[in-house]
Amino acid sequence: MPSPTSQQDKLDALLQMTRTLGEPHREYVIIGEGNTSCRIDADAFYIKASGQQMVNIGAEGFVAVQFAPVLALLDDPPATYSEAKRISNDARVDRSVSVVPSVEVSFHAMLLHECDAQIIGHTHPIAVNRLLCSNHAEAFAKNRTCPDEVVLCGPESVFVPYVDPGLPLAIIMRDKVRAYMAAYDEAPKVILLANHGMIAIGQTPTEVLNITAMCVKAAHILMGAYAVGEPVFLPREEILHIYKRPDEIYRRNQFV
């Protein structure tokens, strides 16, 4: 799926991706779980509004938000949750709309900005959360089991211990993302949140869908490996070799 160009095209693509992530058979989210976002331009982005269900969301279920006021929250956090929420709500491009941005608006703004991303999908897949709610959560983030997990999800995932959703989570997540980018000289593809869920970071809706699907598959594989004994993770040098192979880079570019 090519990267959409006009503002309406971007909203339409975000809507379709969000509905796809919300399809019940995928077991990624239920009821009001999860949120998605996409960049409009350098100044603003769309984000799923609070309380909207992904499976049947309409265009009115998204709200355009300005980057600057939300990003400023991370550097100068307000003393109270209510003040942070007020500032986030006031950052809407059109304050007359009845919906308000998701409580996770701060980490969406941060990731779109820090990772130079175009689109983000945050879900709570059952398979992924079975691991993230266990003592194997960090091992799932730091290791890889199969070559295509490396190709789609990167050499490792950013792991974030449980933090209260909202601004506190965004602040800790930014530190973890910056550490990853310092280590790998590129943005992560996957962020795993202990006892919470996953985030896929991409340039197109197709990339976010593919990253999410591969992360879920990897979770199933790892659970199966633990069920029959101990997993055999790919060696670190093999992971880096696979990730940097020209033919695998070519394949990865076909999945965007």
N, C-alpha and C positions, 0 to 999 in steps of 0.2 A: 504494500500500500504506500504510494508516494506521500511525502510530507505535504499536508494541506497548506495552502497559501493565504487565502482570504480569511478574515475573522470569522465569517459564517462557516466556511469550510472547516476551520479548526474546531468550532463548536460542534458541528455535525459529526466530525471524526471522533471527538472526545465522547459525545453521546453514544455513538455506536460501540466504541471500545468499552465504555462503562457498562452498557447493557450486556455485552458479551461476557465480561468478567462476572457479571451478576447472574448469569444463567444457572439455574438450580443444579443441573446435572454436573456442573464443574466442581461444586462444593467449595467455592472460594469465599463466598459471603452468604449471609442470610439477613433478612429484615433490613435494618439500616446500617449494617456493617460496611466498612471500607469507604474509601474516597479516591477521587481521581482529579487530575488537574492538567492543564496545558498552557503553554506560553501564548499570549496574544501578540505581544511585541516587547520591547525593552522596558516598558513601563507597567504592564498589567498582565494578568493571567486569569484564566477561568478555573474555578474550583467547584466541586460538588458542594451543594448547599447542605447545611446541617439537617439531619432527619430524613433525607431522601433515600429511597431504595434504589439500588443500582439496576436491578432487573427491569424495572419499568420506568426509569427516569425519563423525563422530557426535557426540552431545552430550558424550560422555566426552573428546572432543578439545579441549574448552575448559576454562579454569580461571578461577575468580573471584579477583580480586586487589584488595587495598586500595589506594586512591589515595595516601594520605599517605606511606607509607614509600618508594614509588617516586618520587613527586614530590620528596621530600627529597634523593634522589640527585643531581638536577640542580643543586641549590644547594650541595651539599657532596659532590662526587664522591669515592668511596673511592680509595685509592691503587692498588688492583689490580682487574683484571677479575673475579677469583674472589670478591673481597669484594662487588663490585656484584651479581654473580650470586647470592651467598648471600642478600643483603638482598632482592633481587627474589623469590627462591624463598620466603623467609620471609614475604613479603607476601601469600601465598595466604590466602584466607579460611578454607579448610580445608586444613591442612598434611598431612592424612592421605592426600590424593589422590596417585596415583602420577605424574601428569604435572606438568610445570613450565612456566611461561610462556615465550613466545617471547623470544629475545634482544632483540627490538624492543619489549619491554614498556614501556620508559621513554618512547619517543616516542609510543606509544599513550596512555599516561596523560597525558602533556603535552598532546597535541592535544585529547583529550576535555575536559581541564580548561581550557586556554587559549582554545580555540575554542568552548567551550560546545556541543560536538557531542554527538550521541547514538550515532553509529556511524561506523566507519572501515574502508575497504578498501585494503590495500596489496598491489599486484601488480607483476609484471615483464613487461608485455606485450611481445611481440616487436617490434611496430611502434613502440611508444614507445621501447624500448631501442635500436633502430636509430639514433634521433636522439640519445638520451642518451649513447650511446657514440661520438658524433661531435663535431666542432667546431661543430656547429649546435645543441647542447643548450640553451645559454642563450637563443638566438634563439627556439627553440620555446617556452620558458617565458615569455618577455617579450612575445611578439607573438601576434596572432590573425589567422586567415585568413578566417573565415566568421562570419556573424552568430550562428548557433546555438552555435558554440564559445564566443562571448561569453556567451550566455544561460545555458548549462549550466556552463561552466568558469570563469566570472568574467573580469574585465578583463585579468588576467594570472595566471600561476602562480608560486608561490614556487619559486625555484631554489636548490638546495643542492649545492655542489660535493662531490665524493666525500669521504666521511668514513667511518672504520671503523664498521661497523654496531654497534648497541648504544648504550650511554650516550654515547659521544663524538658520535654522530650526533644523538641527542636534544638535546644541549646546543646544538650549532650550529643545529639546526633551530628550536629555540625562539627564538633571536635573529632568524632570518629571518622567522619567523611574526609576531613582535612588530613588526618593521619594516613588514611588509605591513599589519598591522592599524592601525598608526599612520598609514599612507598612505591607506588606504581606509575606515577606521572600520568594518570588518567582517572576519570570518574568511575566509581563503582557501577555495576549493573544491578546488584541486589543488596538490599539492606534487610537484615533479619532482626526483629524486635522480640526479645525474650518475653514469653507469656502474652504475646500480642499478635504478631502477624508479620507479613513481608511487604517490601516495597520494591517495585521494578521501575528502573529509570531508563528512559529511552529517547530516541529522536523521532520515532513514529509510533502510531498505535500498534502496528504489526509487531514491532520490536518489543513493546511492553507485553503484549499477549504471548509472544514466544518465550520471553524470559520467564514470565509467570508459569507457563505450562511446564517448562523445563525444570524450574525450581520445585514444582509440585512432584514431577516425576522423580527427581533426585531424592525427595523426602520419602517417597514410597520405596525406592531402592534401598535407602539407608535403613529404614525400619525393617525391611525384609532381611537385610544383612545382619542386623542385631538379633533378629528372631531366630536365625539359624546358627549364630555364633558371634563372631566379631567381624566388623567390616574391614576390608582391605582397601585403604585409601591409596590413591595415586601418589607416587613420590613427588615432592615439591618440584624437583628439576624436570620431571616429565610434564607436570602441569604447565610450567612456564614454557617448555618446548612446544607443547600443543597450542598454547594461546598465541604464540608468536610465529607459528608456521605459516608461510605465505598462502598455502592452499586452504588452511583453516580460516585465515583472515578473509580470503575470497569468499568462502562459504558463509562466514558470519555476515558479510556485507549483503548476501542474497536474502538474508532473513530479516532485513530491516524494512 
